[in-house]
Amino acid sequence: MSLEIIQQQLGPLAIPMLVLSLLVFVILIERFCVLVHASLRRLSLPLSMISKDARSAESSKRITKRIARMPLITAEGVQLLVEHTEQTKPIREEVSGIWLLQKKRKLSSGLRFLQVIAVLAPLLGLFGTVLGLIKVFDDLSVVTGAIEPSMLAEGLGLAMYTTAAGLLIAVPAVAGAHCYAMWVDRLIHHAEHVMNHFNLMLEGVSVSDCSGPNTALADLAKPPECKRQSSALLDEVPA
């Protein structure tokens, strides 16, 4: 569809509608790429697992391997905790809370703007409907003879096209904003859950019924059947 046809169908609202549709398209594609990147499993996560309770090379290797299988945002959160292992648990929790809030704001960037567009687009469509009806009455006001349907076509066409264009822009905008918001919440909640789980491990708290020392990070280095019970959360990936 050429620009001239769009201009003819939407009238003075052609440019605003085109701008809004372009913004929706760009934001949806950009946010999709960002969220997919945050959801993907990392191929490698170089971590120096320096801990009193995980000094062995084999233990560190297993822990690093498991962390490397996490989604990017979750692996970064665990890495943040590892970097603050010398701090007390309350300090690590504060650092984690601030980090998660910053991540959520970053991942949610642009979603509020999509919601604004989802409100503006139908209103512009309604404005176009009003303009179309005004044109219909203007055309009728100069008619002295019989009224032909063709006399109403231009005004009614403007009213219908602008309404349809507004809805076509608003529907993907509101759907994308809500779907991406749920995606962000799922990523953040998963990362928060795993980080809390890992933070307890750093304190030497056992979350497994398997026999063995209750040492920080040691559960991650246990056999598969124990790891399945004690840290199954670390392998979950949000859909």
C-alpha distance (Angstrom), angle and dihedral (degrees) to the residues before:
residue distance angle dihedral
M1 . . .
S2 3.78 . .
L3 3.77 125.0 .
E4 3.80 90.8 -114.7
I5 3.80 92.3 57.5
I6 3.81 91.2 48.0
Q7 3.79 90.0 49.3
Q8 3.79 90.0 50.0
Q9 3.80 93.9 49.1
L10 3.81 99.3 41.8
G11 3.78 98.8 32.6
P12 3.81 115.6 -166.9
L13 3.81 91.2 -4.6
A14 3.80 94.3 61.8
I15 3.82 95.7 95.7
P16 3.85 96.3 45.1
M17 3.81 90.8 47.8
L18 3.80 92.5 48.6
V19 3.80 91.4 49.2
L20 3.81 92.4 50.2
S21 3.80 92.6 47.1
L22 3.80 91.1 50.0
L23 3.82 91.5 49.4
V24 3.81 91.5 50.2
F25 3.80 91.6 49.7
V26 3.81 93.9 48.3
I27 3.82 94.7 46.1
L28 3.81 93.4 47.0
I29 3.81 93.0 50.6
E30 3.82 94.1 43.2
R31 3.82 94.3 48.1
F32 3.80 91.2 46.0
C33 3.81 91.0 55.1
V34 3.82 91.7 47.0
L35 3.80 94.4 49.2
V36 3.80 94.0 44.5
H37 3.80 89.0 51.8
A38 3.82 90.9 50.0
S39 3.81 91.2 48.3
L40 3.79 98.9 48.3
R41 3.78 120.8 101.6
R42 3.76 113.6 -109.8
L43 3.76 117.0 -116.7
S44 3.79 91.4 -148.1
L45 3.76 136.6 4.2
P46 3.81 112.4 -172.3
L47 3.79 104.2 -146.7
S48 3.78 128.5 165.8
M49 3.77 100.6 -145.1
I50 3.78 96.1 -156.4
S51 3.77 106.2 170.4
K52 3.76 137.0 138.3
D53 3.78 90.4 -122.5
A54 3.79 99.9 42.3
R55 3.74 107.3 45.6
S56 3.78 99.2 129.5
A57 3.77 117.3 100.9
E58 3.80 91.5 -131.3
S59 3.79 92.9 52.9
S60 3.80 92.5 47.4
K61 3.79 90.3 48.0
R62 3.79 92.6 52.9
I63 3.78 93.2 46.0
T64 3.80 92.7 48.4
K65 3.80 90.6 48.1
R66 3.79 92.2 52.8
I67 3.79 92.5 47.0
A68 3.80 89.7 50.2
R69 3.82 88.6 60.8
M70 3.79 93.8 58.6
P71 3.80 126.2 97.4
L72 3.78 112.1 -88.3
I73 3.80 96.4 -106.4
T74 3.82 92.5 47.5
A75 3.80 92.5 47.8
E76 3.80 90.3 50.4
G77 3.80 89.9 51.0
V78 3.80 92.1 51.9
Q79 3.78 89.8 46.5
L80 3.80 88.4 53.5
L81 3.80 90.1 55.2
V82 3.80 91.6 47.8
E83 3.80 89.8 52.7
H84 3.82 88.9 55.1
T85 3.80 99.1 43.7
E86 3.80 90.6 121.7
Q87 3.81 90.7 60.1
T88 3.79 124.6 85.0
K89 3.79 121.0 -96.9
P90 3.85 94.7 -105.4
I91 3.81 90.2 52.7
R92 3.80 91.4 49.5
E93 3.80 89.9 49.5
E94 3.81 91.2 51.9
V95 3.79 91.4 48.1
S96 3.80 90.6 47.9
G97 3.80 92.4 49.2
I98 3.80 93.1 51.2
W99 3.81 91.7 45.1
L100 3.82 93.0 49.7
L101 3.81 91.3 48.7
Q102 3.79 91.0 51.3
K103 3.81 91.0 47.8
K104 3.79 92.0 49.7
R105 3.80 91.8 50.9
K106 3.79 90.9 48.4
L107 3.81 94.3 48.1
S108 3.82 91.5 45.0
S109 3.79 93.6 51.1
G110 3.80 110.7 130.4
L111 3.80 96.3 15.3
R112 3.79 93.3 100.2
F113 3.80 88.7 51.1
L114 3.82 89.2 53.4
Q115 3.80 88.8 54.5
V116 3.80 90.5 51.1
I117 3.81 90.4 51.5
A118 3.80 89.7 48.2
V119 3.81 87.9 58.7
L120 3.81 97.1 41.3
A121 3.81 97.9 47.9
P122 3.84 97.2 62.1
L123 3.80 89.7 43.8
L124 3.79 89.8 54.6
G125 3.80 87.7 48.2
L126 3.79 89.7 52.1
F127 3.79 89.7 48.6
G128 3.81 88.3 52.8
T129 3.80 89.2 51.1
V130 3.79 90.0 54.6
L131 3.80 91.2 47.9
G132 3.80 90.0 50.1
L133 3.79 92.7 51.4
I134 3.79 90.7 47.4
K135 3.79 88.8 53.8
V136 3.81 90.4 49.3
F137 3.79 91.7 54.8
D138 3.80 91.5 44.1
D139 3.79 90.0 53.7
L140 3.79 91.6 47.4
S141 3.79 92.9 49.0
V142 3.79 92.7 66.8
V143 3.80 95.2 46.3
T144 3.78 114.7 102.3
G145 3.78 99.3 170.9
A146 3.76 134.9 45.8
I147 3.79 116.5 -30.1
E148 3.79 113.7 -118.7
P149 3.84 122.2 -158.2
S150 3.80 89.4 -124.6
M151 3.79 88.7 66.1
L152 3.79 89.9 63.8
A153 3.79 96.9 42.3
E154 3.80 99.3 88.1
G155 3.80 96.7 47.4
L156 3.79 95.0 42.5
G157 3.79 90.4 44.9
L158 3.80 90.4 55.3
A159 3.81 90.4 48.7
M160 3.81 94.3 50.0
Y161 3.81 97.9 40.8
T162 3.80 94.5 50.5
T163 3.81 91.9 47.4
A164 3.79 91.4 50.4
A165 3.81 92.3 45.7
G166 3.80 91.5 51.4
L167 3.80 91.8 52.0
L168 3.80 92.8 44.9
I169 3.80 88.9 56.3
A170 3.81 96.7 41.1
V171 3.82 98.4 49.5
P172 3.84 98.1 59.7
A173 3.80 90.1 38.4
V174 3.80 95.5 55.6
A175 3.81 93.0 38.0
G176 3.79 92.1 49.8
A177 3.80 93.3 46.1
H178 3.81 93.4 52.5
C179 3.81 96.2 40.8
Y180 3.80 92.4 48.5
A181 3.82 90.9 46.1
M182 3.82 89.7 54.7
W183 3.81 89.1 47.1
V184 3.81 91.1 52.3
D185 3.81 92.1 47.3
R186 3.79 90.8 51.3
L187 3.80 92.6 50.2
I188 3.80 93.1 47.0
H189 3.81 94.6 45.3
H190 3.79 91.5 49.2
A191 3.81 92.1 48.5
E192 3.81 91.1 46.9
H193 3.80 92.1 49.8
V194 3.79 93.7 49.1
M195 3.81 92.3 44.9
N196 3.81 91.2 52.0
H197 3.80 89.0 48.7
F198 3.80 91.2 49.3
N199 3.81 92.6 45.0
L200 3.80 89.7 58.3
M201 3.79 89.6 51.1
L202 3.79 89.7 54.5
E203 3.81 87.3 56.4
G204 3.79 91.5 51.9
V205 3.79 94.0 -109.8
S206 3.79 112.0 153.3
V207 3.78 117.1 -134.2
S208 3.79 94.6 174.6
D209 3.78 136.1 79.4
C210 3.80 91.4 -147.3
S211 3.75 116.3 112.4
G212 3.73 116.9 -106.8
P213 3.77 142.0 89.6
N214 3.78 117.7 -43.9
T215 3.75 93.2 -130.1
A216 3.74 128.6 148.8
L217 3.79 111.5 -91.3
A218 3.79 90.3 -2.3
D219 3.79 92.7 112.2
L220 3.80 89.2 63.7
A221 3.79 89.8 57.9
K222 3.82 95.9 49.3
P223 3.81 124.3 105.8
P224 3.81 118.6 -71.9
E225 3.81 95.3 -98.8
C226 3.81 90.7 55.1
K227 3.77 93.9 42.5
R228 3.78 88.5 52.2
Q229 3.81 89.8 59.3
S230 3.77 101.3 35.4
S231 3.78 102.3 40.8
A232 3.78 110.2 13.2
L233 3.78 87.2 132.3
L234 3.78 90.1 68.9
D235 3.80 90.6 66.5
E236 3.79 97.5 48.2
V237 3.77 117.0 108.9
P238 3.79 120.5 -164.7
A239 3.76 113.1 -117.2
